[in-house]
Every structure is written in C-alpha cells, then in structure tokens.
C-alpha cells in the first residue's frame, strides 16, 4: 500500500474524523428514454403531468424530448438517494400512458436521426438557447449518439472536512484553494483508475442493429439477427460509437490544477473549428448551432469526470469555478444497469464512495502526455475487451494482467472501506460486526466480479444474448419487471403532493421567464458569448 495513502488513512482513522465520513454529499442524475410498447423511441412531447423540462428541479430532459433525466437533491444518506430515484420513477410511470422508461444505456429501436426528437424548452431566451445547443449537437455528431443514456454521480465531502484535513496534512494556505487542489488530485487518480469502474459496472456490450449507421464501417460482430456487439466488451457507450468527438481529441485539457483546467476549457469555448464553420450558425433564418467553436458551451466537453460548482443566476460554470473554486466532482462514465429498477443500487454507491476517497487520499502526481495516452489506451482495452481472459493493461510502460491489477487496486480501496465501516458503526452506536460492514461487502462483491467476469452487468447481458435473446427482447423483459416494481412500490401521498406541486411551480417559473425576457434572442446570445 502506498506510504502516503497509508499515512493519511491512519491519521483519519479516529473517532474525531468519523462524522465526516457519515456525511458524504451525493447527488445522482439518471437518464432514460421513453419508449413505446414495441420498444420504439417515443414521439410524444414531454408529458405535461411531469412539469416544465426547463425549470423542474427533479424531472427534466437531456438531449431528446424522449430522454428523461431524473435529478436527486443532495443527500448524505445513501438510502435517501435510492428512495428518491424510486419515487421519481414511480411518479413518472403513472403519467406516461402506454410508454415505458428504457432500462439500458444503449437505446431502443431507432429509425434514423429523424426518429429522435430534439428537446423543446419553450419560447424564453434560455429555453431557446438550450434547444439550439442541442440542434448544434445534432449537426456536429448526429442525433443517434445523443440517444445514449447514463448515470452521473456527484460526490463531495462536507465543508468541515477540509479545514480538518488541511491541518492534518500541514497545509497553511487558503482553505478553498486547498479544497480545489485536493479535488483535482482526486480527478487525476480517477482518470488513472477509471478502467476498473468500466470493467465492474459497464453495462453496454451489445446494441440493437438500428443504432448502427449502415454507411459507416464498424468492428462489431453480428451476434443475433438484430443484435451487434463484441464478445468481451463492457461499455460500448464509452467507445467511439458513444460519446466521443474528433474535434475534442486534441484539446488536451489539463487536470493538474484549477487554473490550467479553466484556461483549457475557456480556450475551447472561444476557438473556432473549421468543420463547424462549414455548418454555419444561422442559415435561412434558422439556428443550427450556438456558435462555430470547438465547444458551444462548457457542457459539450465529453470528459469522464468534471470539477463542478453550483452556479448562481446567469452565471457560467467556468466563472463559478474561477470565482469560488471546486465544490464537488461529477462522475460521468457510469452505464445504467438494466437489471436494477433505477439503474444503480446502494452497494454500487458504497463502492463509488470508497473508490473516490481512495483517489482523494492517494498520492497524485501531475499527468504527463505519455500517461494520458496510456490512460486512454487502457480504458479502450477495457471498453472493447475487458472480460477477455488474460487481457493485459499497460502500467508505467509495463504489461500487467487485468485481474492482477484489479485485485491490487481493490485491496487498496478496501482499506478505505474499512474506515468507512468503522465510521458508520461508531456513529450508529452499533458494534462493529457483519450487520454494519456494508462498505466491506461492496468491495467483496467487486472482487467476485474480477474472479468471474460473468457476474458483471456486461457479462450478464452477454450471457443473455448468447442464449439466443435479442438485445431489444431482453430489455423489454427488464422494462416490464421494473414497471411492476414501481407499481407495487407505490408512492406516498406526501411525495405525490410534493411532486405535483413542483410540476405546477415549474410551469409558473417557465411562464415568468418567458414574460420577463426584454431582449431579442440574438442579443441574448451575444451577451452569453461575452
């Protein structure tokens, strides 16, 4: 175990620090397509009963009008996060007649780009901007890529953790600067080790044939009549079929510190890209994109993990980071697990907590161009053939067996899980026994997946296909199981009332935005670009 990591763990393994580890802040954003009973993408508008997609705090849309996005508040209790996601699903299924929420990351049956409706957000300037941004994504990358769903996991430590930690580590500078740098330390280590998350939680080894552009070459195998994939793949969502961009490949945005990161993203937002100039901005009176830059806005940057700060009214994300530093990190590489009703469970969250804290506490040297290339190559190996027997990764120029590397990394993360179990046992005044060592159990579940790749979500999905089931058929079975789960689970009267109130309030806020606009959309975009 690395000396620095071990030393920090030892200092934090004491009753004084335990409350920090029971107050981890978590937020989850989960996407899912609305689909018809025959597994086609829904062509209906975002249901009125779900409120305004522009202003609702918990139920919105991502790229497509059919791509629901559920957003939890920030919770410190894992069960609260899962319960809230269940409530949002239960509320939604009540109000989408003859439609389902697709359970997988890779989409249902598509009929080309025209079958994927772009999300609408009303007539306000900000609503129009959100629509035009998505129109730009369609011109730049095609709509099919934007139909892919996933889960984003937002993680942060409580505010009181940072001065305590800063004192332990002997740092005497500004607390927020220390906090921001620690989060960048976490991000660099996350990038080094994220291949493990893709192996353990990747759930997109196959896809429906309708996703494939027949005009472009691909390396997928035809597994059944309508299902394509790769025999040992884990997450095609993270391959060049998914969220990848040739325009962004050469950005080389630095994660070594906050200033370098902001500079890199800001440059991309303000630098024209010849291919996008050919598309044009406003053509024949209609907007095709917000601008011709490499990134229209910050959110277009397809990164595995992002440093984030909650923005204030009319504030840009980069300005928020520059002014007030990093507040939390957003993990963006998680596939939706189709075998779980809400796509993620408490056990996975516990492992993510331990993994992210390991990344935070471990030594994190700056990333060199050579290491960045190694990280990229390792990730793609896991994406395309992660369950292949005797697969090897490249670690600091040396080949290492995936199982050996995974077990070594899990051993180190397990030390963090032990601290988390002690902290939760102490805070609940419960004896340290099998009833409260759930973090350790989450590690053991991942070790089992390393020993037997068929236990991974991608392994389970591939086994289903190998048994002769089409991807679409298999996912429809899961859809109906989940529908029963949400129907039987029900929704409390209090939660139903709360969500109905949010629906009404979201429309009021949207109408107010539309009524308060005092400038033209053109002038609004000009101000946004300044």
MOUR-V710890 format. One line per field, one symbol per residue. phi: phi as a letter, one per 30 degrees, with the letter a starting at -180 (. if undefined). A space follows every 50 residues. Layout:
# MOUR-V710890
phi->???
This chain:
# MOUR-V710890
phi->.edddddddddddaedceeddcbecbbbcbcaddbdecicddcddeeedc jdddbddbbbbcdceccdbcbdddbcceddddddddddddddddccdhbb cdccdddddcbieddcdddcbicdddddddddedddddddbideddddca bcccbacdeddddddddeciccdddddddddddddedddeddcdeddddd bebbdbaddddddddcdacdcddbebcclbecdcbdeccddcdbbddcec dhddcdaddddddddddddccdbedddddiccbhicdcadacdecdbedd ddcdabdbbddceicdeddddddbidcaccdbcddddddceciabddddd deeddddeddddebdddceddeddedddddddecadcdeidcccchicdb dedddddddddddddddddddddddddchcddbddbcddddddddddedd dbddddeddddddddddjddededddddedddddeddddibdeddddddd ddddddddddddeddddcbddddddddddd
